[in-house]
């Protein structure tokens, strides 16, 4: 229960900060995008919780150069929730079955450390014939 106007203002600001991080990122430098598949099958598999976990953890870590983007179907319904990480100059990485419990490891190893988490990667090919 909210007991004061200051407490309500803090809740409001925290919510604004999370939405801002999700919608636009903050820095314009080496931006990283995390695309979370939010189609019907993704949402049914827990994509909303995955998206929220990414925005909350990135906010806690103050990683303002990372943009979390809710998108439609990524095309791997069998592996929902799916998440694609785009880093400048690198091939996108698509992760499958990304529940909330995997978010921390992806942020630590891939987003902060630059090394994709091999165990979570879906084998894909971005080459065009």
C-alpha positions in Angstrom: 0.0 0.0 0.0 1.2 3.5 -0.9 1.5 5.6 2.3 2.7 9.0 1.0 2.9 11.2 -2.0 6.7 10.9 -2.1 6.3 7.1 -2.3 3.9 7.5 -5.2 6.2 9.9 -7.0 9.1 7.4 -6.6 7.0 4.6 -8.1 6.0 6.9 -11.0 9.6 7.9 -11.7 10.8 4.3 -11.6 8.1 3.4 -14.1 9.0 6.3 -16.4 12.6 5.2 -16.3 11.8 1.6 -17.2 9.6 2.7 -20.1 12.2 5.1 -21.3 14.8 2.4 -21.3 12.5 0.1 -23.2 11.4 2.6 -25.8 14.4 4.6 -26.6 17.6 3.8 -24.7 19.6 6.8 -23.5 23.0 7.0 -25.0 23.6 7.3 -28.8 27.1 5.7 -28.8 27.6 2.0 -29.1 24.0 1.1 -28.8 22.9 -2.5 -28.2 19.4 -3.7 -29.0 17.7 -6.5 -27.3 14.6 -7.6 -29.3 12.1 -9.6 -27.4 9.5 -11.6 -29.4 6.1 -10.5 -28.1 3.8 -12.4 -30.5 1.0 -14.5 -29.0 3.1 -17.6 -28.6 5.9 -15.6 -27.0 3.6 -13.9 -24.5 2.0 -17.3 -23.7 5.5 -18.7 -23.0 6.5 -15.8 -20.7 8.0 -13.2 -23.0 6.4 -10.3 -21.0 8.2 -11.4 -17.9 11.4 -11.8 -19.9 11.1 -8.3 -21.3 10.4 -6.9 -17.8 13.4 -8.8 -16.4 15.7 -7.3 -19.1 14.5 -3.7 -18.5 14.7 -4.1 -14.7 18.2 -5.6 -14.7 19.5 -3.1 -17.2 18.1 -0.3 -15.2 19.7 -1.6 -12.0 23.1 -2.0 -13.8 22.6 1.5 -15.3 23.3 0.2 -18.8 21.7 3.1 -20.6 23.3 2.3 -24.0 21.1 -0.9 -24.3 17.6 -0.6 -25.8 15.0 -3.2 -25.1 12.5 -3.5 -28.0 9.3 -5.5 -27.9 8.8 -7.0 -31.4 6.4 -9.4 -33.2 7.2 -12.9 -34.2 10.9 -13.6 -34.6 10.1 -17.0 -36.3 11.1 -19.6 -33.7 7.7 -20.4 -32.1 9.1 -23.7 -30.8 11.7 -21.9 -28.7 9.7 -19.1 -27.1 10.4 -16.7 -25.5 12.9 -15.7 -28.1 15.4 -12.8 -27.8 17.7 -11.4 -30.4 20.7 -9.3 -29.4 22.1 -6.8 -32.0 25.5 -5.4 -31.3 27.1 -3.0 -33.8 29.3 -4.7 -36.4 28.5 -8.3 -35.2 26.1 -10.9 -36.5 22.8 -10.9 -34.5 22.5 -13.6 -31.9 19.1 -15.3 -31.3 18.5 -17.0 -28.0 15.7 -19.4 -27.4 13.6 -20.3 -24.3 14.8 -17.2 -22.5 12.9 -17.3 -19.2 13.6 -14.7 -16.5 16.2 -17.0 -14.9 18.5 -16.6 -18.0 18.3 -12.9 -18.3 21.1 -12.1 -15.8 23.5 -14.5 -17.5 22.9 -13.0 -20.9 23.4 -9.5 -19.6 26.6 -10.4 -17.7 28.3 -12.5 -20.4 26.9 -11.1 -23.7 25.9 -7.5 -23.1 28.6 -6.6 -20.6 31.3 -9.2 -21.5 30.8 -9.3 -25.3 30.6 -13.2 -25.3 27.3 -14.8 -26.4 26.0 -17.5 -24.1 26.5 -20.5 -26.4 24.1 -22.8 -24.4 21.1 -20.6 -25.1 21.8 -19.8 -28.8 19.4 -21.0 -31.5 21.3 -22.1 -34.6 20.4 -19.6 -37.3 21.8 -18.3 -40.5 21.6 -14.7 -41.6 23.3 -15.2 -44.9 21.2 -14.5 -48.0 21.7 -16.4 -51.3 
